[in-house]
């Protein structure tokens, strides 16, 4: 293969995209054909079909080995196993130190080239040797006693032979600038970013997607990461800046919460670049900087905590560099490409908790993550409290129930400006004067579950809600109330529903005044009662019941204590049994039966109906002796209260 061009398919983990592009670029400069998903595949393509075509057409598969490459559930597994199964040539390039035990057994014996820890010239030499391995030199080897530099430039006037990787590529491929060697010693010429968070964990998928979004735009389209407070937007942006620092000449961080201060921050950068004029003023210097960046590449501006797109938009740089925005506000249409950032995946939560508080096993970490709703800020606080001693895991769980706001105000969370309790309280306080209807809605739904809440439930029951200010017949009231909650990161809105994080709800419930609590519970009860989807035996109504049932089981509302909810609770139990959710049905009916037997007596009709459903659910779980006892007792009581002839 040393005397003709080859076609290579590059197999890599998403976190190693920079390496994949570096390898691909230099192979194409050598005259080879490269198939790289981010270069050649389009959104909407069939991934499996594209991968099969690439593997079938490739003369060799270049596999970029790293810890991420061998993680479970990555497509890389299918790629390298297909190459091995078809006996295709596999060229392993190691991006980080790996031992035989780090590799699948079938790959452990394969020779691989190391690219990690090398200067770019040496890395190019290693790439050339990997691609051209087994070939004999076309010119005399250099004298071993000399001191030639690895990867030296070809002699002036010479052209690399097709099929070999040049030590230094001459010109960029059309439409694609030459990527830098990832992990090289090159650092940004101008750097203005806070120190890296050593406790950062997870978010590999999000970082890979962010990098891809920044690189695939043909022009400088700003990327806006948005999400609720404490979800880790700033931390992700900070990690991105440090991880890809060697791909930029200029990296500058701007605290953008006060838009009027953006020109001042830009002037600081203009001064570092030698563009600022002392007598020109901040705005003029900022404009000079933006004009300069419009003609340059390899710059990254991070506008952290920007809230008002209209005020930020005039200060967004144009040109081939990158702008990253973090915000609670999701409304960036027409200004930036908005990307929602949600809470951690459970896997990321466990990785983080066990990394900071290593004494937790998987079950303990999973339970804590569930209690905290996988919110990164809350996980950081909990890990800080538990790791520092004095509070056991069991006590922390207890305090989350009994002293929610108090415990959510504790714990060291490096990189976050405020704990969960303060983050929620500050946002609510900002809304209280200007949007009282939004705050009232937020407090109302704090009594429901953390699952999505359908807009239609609130629209239909609005005239009965006494705690929501404003005209009850205003058809736009819900839109007007939800928009500020979304903008401040207190609600996650969808076209037909919205959702409040469980910890936001918990902080709000702790702040209820005694006179508010009763009215809120009355409104929440009216809402859930009116949301009854209809006949629980009809599968057509099951999607409605599936959405409503989690809110009926939210213990904060104490639904079994609300008389108006008894018919809806019984219908929900019937739905759960008919739809096969037996364990949930038993839990609901057992709770209802205990509560109603105590308050209304064991012979009350609703108590007996709950006992009937409890018997059915217990039987479905295979506990036939207990089910028979419950059903026989229920039948006896019905005969006594209704008579033997009652239908």
N, C-alpha and C positions, 0 to 999 in steps of 0.2 A: 504493500500500500504506500510505499514511499515514492512511487513514480506516477501516481495518479490521484485525483481527488476522490474523497470518500463522502458518504452521507452518514452523519452521526445523529442519534437521538440522545438528548441529555435528560437523564433521570435524576431528579433532585427533590428534596423536601422544600416546601414553600418558604421556610425561614432562611434557606440558602439561595434564594433567587439571585442575589448579587453575584455569588460565585458562578451560578449557571450562566448569567449574561456575560461575565468576564471570560469564561471558557468559550462560550459560543461565539463571542465577537472575534477572538483571536483565531479560532478555527476557520471562520469565514474569511478572515483576512488572508489565511493561508490557501484559500481556494476551495475549501471543503464546503459541503452543504450541511446545514445544521437545522434540525427540527427541535424547536424549543416552544413549549406550550404558550408562553406569554408573548411570543413573537408571531406565532403561526396559527393559533387557534382563536376563534371568535366566540363572544358571548352567545350562548344558545346552541353551540355545537354539541354533538353527542360525545361526551368525554371518552367513553369506552371505545367507540368506533374510531375516534381520532388516535387514541393510544395504540389500538391494534394496527392501524394503518402505518403509524410511525415506526412501530417495532418491525413490521413486515418489510418496510422499505429501507430500513437502516442497515448499513454495512457493519456497524458496531454500536453498542450502547455504552455511553459514558455515564457511569454511576458516581454521583458525588456523595461519598460516604460521610456521615456525621451521626451524632446521637439521634438527631431528629429524623434522619433518613430511615432509621429502623424502628421508629415508634409504631405502635399498633394502629390499625385503621387508616394508615396512609396508603395512597395509591402507589407509592414507590414499591411496596411489597409486590403488587401485581406486575409492575414493570420489570423488576430484576428477576422474579421467578419465571416470568415468560421468557426472558432472554436466556436464562439457564436451561429451561425446559426445551427450547428450540435450538440449543447449542449455538446461539449467536455469540459473537465476540463481545465480552463484557470488559470494559476498561475502568477499573475502580480508581478513583482519585480521593484521597482522604483529606478532609477539610479541617479535621481536628485530631488530636492523638487518640487512637483506638487500639485496643488490644484484641487478641483472638477471641476472648470471652465476650467482647462487645458485639461480635458479628454472628449471624446465623452460621451454623456449622458448614453448610454447603458453600459459603463464601469465605470461610476462614482461611482456606488453603490458597486462595487466589492472591497473586502478587499485586500489590497496589503502590501507587505513587503518592507521596505526601506533598500537599501544597501548603499545608499550614506552617506558620513560622518562617516563611521565606520572604525575601525581598521580591519585587515584581520580576526582575530579570531572572532570578533563580527559579521562580515559579513558572515562568515561560519555558525555561529549559526543561523543567520537570514535565510540563504538559507536552512539549515536543517529544521528549523521550517516551512518554506513555503512548502517544499516538503512533509514533514511528518505531516502536520497540521491535527488535528483531532485524532491523535493517543495517546494512553495512555503510560506513561513511563514503561519501562521494569525493572527499578531499582528505589530505593527510590529517590525522588527528594532531592537535597541538602538542608541542613538546611538554611532557609531564613536569619537567624541571622549571618551566616558566611560570608566570603569574597571570595567565589570562583571566579576565573577569567573566563570570558565568553569564551566559545569555548576551554576549557582546553583540553590538550591532554588526550587520553584514558589511563587508567592504564596500566602500563608496562605488555606486554604479551597478552593484549586483542586485539581482531580484530573486527572492525566495522561490524555490521550485514548487510547483503545484503539488499539494499533498503533504507539505511540511509546514510546521508552525514556525513563523519567523520569531526571532528573539524580541523584536520590537516592531509592532505593526505600523505601516506607513501612514495611512489615512483612515478616518472613520468610515464605516459603512454608511451608505446613503440613508439619511433620515434617522441615524442612530449614533449618538456620541460615544466615544470610547469609554467603557466603564473602567473604573479603577479597581485594582486588586483589593478585594475585601480583606479586612484585617491587616492592611499594610501599615507602615509607619507614618503614612501621610496623614496629617491632621489639618483641620480647617485653618485657613490663614487668619480668619477672624472668628473668635469663639466667645459667645456670650450666653451661656446656659448654666444653670445651677448644677450641683454635683449629682451624680447618678444615685438612684436608690438601690442600695445593696440588697434589699429585701424583695425587690421586684420579682414576681413569679407569674407564670401563665401568660395568657394573651398572645400565644404564638400565632394562632390563626388570624387574630385581628391585626397584628403587626404585619404579617405577610400580605393581607388584603390591603392595608393602608399603603404599603410600599408599592404594591401592584397598581393601585389607583393613582398614586403620584407619578408613576413612570409611564403609564399607558396613555395619559392625556396628551393630545398633540400640542396643546398650548397650556399655559400656566393656569389651570383651573384649581382654585383653592379647595382644600378638603376640610370639611367641618365635622369634627367628632362631637356628637351631642348625646346627652344622657342626664339622669338625675344626679344630684349632688352625692358625692361619695362613691360613684361607680368607677372612678379611676381614670378619668379622661386626661387629667394633667400627668398622671403617672405614666400612661401609655405614650403620650407625646414626648415626655422626658426620656423614656427608654428608647423610643425611635431615634431621637436626636443623637444619643450616645452610640447606639448600635450602628448607625449609618453615617457617623461623623466623617469617616474617611472618604465618603462619596461627595462631600461638599467643600467649597472654599470658604463659604461664609455661613455660619449658623448663629442666629440671634433670637433670643427669647424676649417676648414683650408681654407684660402684664396689661391686658386690654380691657379690664373691667371698667376703667374710666376712659372712654373713647377720646376725651380731650387730651389725655396724656400720651396718646400714640405718637403724635409728631415729636414729642420730647424724646421718646425712646428711639425713634428713627434718627433723630439728630445725633444721639450717642453713637449709633452705628455709622452714620455719615462721617462723624469725626474720626472713628477708627479706620475708615477707608480713605481718609484724607480729602473728603468732599465738602466738609462743613466750612461755612464762612462765618466767622465770629459775629459779624454785624448783621447777618441776613435774617436771623430769627428762626424759631423752631419750624414753622410751617414751610418756609422757603427751603430750608435745609432738608426737610422731609421730602419735598417735591424733587429736589435734586437727587436724593437717594433713590426714589422710585424711578426716575428717569435713567439713572445709572444701572439699576437692576434690570430694567427692560432690555438692555443690550448684553447682559451677562447670563451665564448659566452656572450651575453648581452652587446655588444659594438656597438656604432654607430659613424661612421666617415662621416663627410659632407665635400666634396671638392667643394667649391663654385667657380663658374665662371671659370671652367676648359675648355680650348678651344682645346687643341691638344691631342687626345686620345693616340697617340703613345708615347708622353712624360709623360702622366699620368699613363699609364698601368703598368710600372715597379713598381709603388708605391701604387698599390691597394692591400689591405690586403686580405688574404685568411682565411677561417675559418667560424664558425657558426654565426658571427656577421653581421652587416649591413653596407653597404657603399652607400651613396647617393651623386650623382654628379649633379651639376647644370651647364648648358652650353648653349650657343647660337648654338653650332655646333650639328647638328643632326646625324653626322656620327660616331656612337659608336658601330657599328656591330663588333662582335668578342671581344669586351672589356667590354661592359655593356649592360644591357637591356634598350633600349632607349624608352622614353615615351614623346610624344609631349605635351607641355602645351600651350594651346591656350588662347585667350583673355577671359575675363569674359563672362559667360552667361548674358543675359539681366537681369535676376532675381538677380544675384549676383551684377551686376552694380547698380541696384536700391537700393539694401540693403546697399551697401557701401556708395553711395551718400547721401541717406537719413539718414544714421547713422552719417555722418560727417557734413552734412549741412541739418539739420532737417527741414528747412523751405520749402524744395522742395516737391511738391506733385508728384504723380506717373507720370503724363503727362510731367511735367517739367523735372523730372529725366530721363524719357525715351528718351526725345528729346536730352538732353545733352549727354546721353550715346551713342546714335546713332551718334551724331556729332563727338564724340571722339573714335568711333569704339570699344567701350568697353575695351579699353586698360587700365589695372589697374594703371599704372604710370600716365597716362593722367587724369584719374578720380581722383587720389590722388591730383594732382596739382590743378585741377579745384575746388575740394572741399576745398582745402586750401585757394585759392584766394577768393572764394565766402563766405566761412564761416567767414573769417577775416574782411569782410565788405569792402566797397569802390568800389566794382565792382558788379553791378547787374547781374542777370542771362541773361537778354536781351543784356546787353553790352558784356558779355563774349561770347555769340553766335556771335555777330557782329565782335568782335576781332578775333574769330577763322577764319572768312572769310577774313578780311582785313589785319590783323596783325598776321598771324599764328605763325611764328617763335617767335615773340616777346611774345605772350601770352603763348606759350608752353615752354618758358624759365622761367615763373613765377610760384609761388605757392610752398608751403611747402609740400614735399612728404616724410614723415618719412620712413626710411628704404631703400630708393632708393639713389644710389650714385650720380645721375645727373638727371636733368629734361629731358623731351622728346627731345627737340631741341638739347641739347648737346649730348644726347645718340646717336641720328642719325648722327649728324655731326662728332663725334669722330669716329664712325664706318666707315663712308664714307672716312674720311681723311686717315685712316689706309689703305684703299683699293686703294686710288688714284694712288700712285706710282707703286705698284706691279701689280694691275689689272685694268688698265684704261678701258678695254673693259667692265668689270663688272659695273664700275661706269657710263659709257656711257649708258649702257642698263638700269640701274636703273633710270637715269634721263629721258630717253625716255619714259619709262612706267609710270613715275610719272604723265604724262599728261592723262593717261587712268583712268578708274574707279578702285576701290579697289577690284573688283571681279576677279576671276581666269582668267589668260591670257593663251591661248592655245599656246603650243610650236610650233605647225605647222604654226601659223600665222607668226611668226618671221622667221622660217626656209624658208618659201616660198618667203618672201619679202627681204631677206638679201641683195641681190645685189643692191637694191634701197635705202638702208639706208646709208646716208652719214655721220652720226654722230657716227657710231660704228667703232672704229679702227680695223685694222687687215685685213686678207685676206677674201674677201666676199664669196669665194668659199670653205672655210674651213668647212667641214661637222660637225666638232666637236665644232664650235665656240660657240653655245648656251650652250652646256654642260660646256665648259671652263669658260663662263661668269657667269653662274648661280651658279656654285659650291662655289665660294667665297662669293656670296651674301647669300647663305644658311648657310655657315659656320659662318658668322658674324651676323646671325639673322636678315638680312635685307630683306629676301625673304623666303616665305614658299613654298617649292617645292613639287610637286607630279610627278608621272611618266609622265603625259601628259600635265601638266600645272604648273604655279607658280602664286604666289599672293603677293602683296605688301600692307602693312597696309596703310590706308588712311592718317594717321598722318605722316608716313614716306614720303609719296608722297607730302604732304603739305609742309613739311620742305624743301624738295628738290626743289619744284617749287619756293619757296621764294628765293632760292640761284641761280636761273638761271641768267646768265649775258645776257644783251640785245642781243648780237650777237649770243648767244646760243639758245635763245628762238625761233627765227624764224626757224632755222634749225631743232630744235627738233619738232616743230609743223608740219613742212613739212614731217618729217619722220613718225610721229605718224599718220598723215593723209594717207600716203602711206600704212602704215601697216593695218589700218582699212579698207581702200578701197580694198586692196588685199584679205582681209579676208572674203569678201562677200560669204556666203554659197551657193547662187544660188536662184532658184525660191522660193519666199516667200509663194506661195500658196501651195507648196508641203509639207505635214507633215514630209516627210523624211528629209527635210532640217531644220525643226524647232529646233532640238537640237543645231545646229550651230548658228541659229539666237538667241536662248535664251542665248547663251554664249556671242555673239557679241553685242547685243543691249545695255546692261548696259554701255559699253564703248563708244557707239555712243551718249549716253545721258550725258556723263561726261562734265560738263560745263567748266572745266578748259581748254579744248581743243578748246572751241567755235566751235563745229563741223558745225553748220549752216553757219559759215563764211568761210568754206573751200569748194571751188567749186568742187574739186575732190570727195568730200564725198556726194554730193547731190543725186546721184543715189542710193547709199547705204542707205542713210537716208530714202528715199522714199520707198525702198524695206523693210526696217525695220518697217516703219509705216504700210505697207500692211500686213506684218507678224503679227504684234501686233493685228490688226483688225481681221484677219482670225483666230488667235489662241485665241480670246476672251479676250485679255488684253486691254480692251477698254479705261480705264482711262489713262493708260500709253501712248496709241496711241494718245489720244486727247492732252495730254501734249506735246508730241513730235511734232505733226503736228501744234499745235498752235504756238509753239516757232519757228518752221521752217517757217511757213506762215508769221508771223510778220517780221522776219528777212529778208526773201527774197522779200516780198512786198516793204520793205524799200530800199533795195539795188538794186533790179532788176526790180521792178515795179509789179503791181498786175496782169498784163497780161502775165508775163513770163510763159512759159510752166511748169517749175518746181514749180512756185508759185501756179499755178492753180491746179496742181496735189496734192500739199500739202493741198490746200483748199478742194479738192474733198475728200481726206481721212479725213480731219477734219470734214467735214459734216457727213460722215459715222460714225465716232467715236461718234460724238455728238448725232446722232440719236440712236445709240446703248445704250447710257446712258439715253435714255428716254426724252431728251430735244428736242422734235420734232419741235417746232416752230422755235427755233434757228437753228436746222439742216436744216429745209426747206429754211430759209433765206440764209444760206451759200451755199446750193446746187443750188438754183435758181440763185444766183449771179454768181456762177462759170459757170453754163450753159450759162448764158447770155454772159459772157466774152469769153467763148470758141467759141460761135457762131460768135461773132464779130471778133475774131482774126483768126478763121479757116474757117468760112463760114458754111452755113446750111448743105451743102452736105458732109462735112468731116465725115469720119466714126468714 
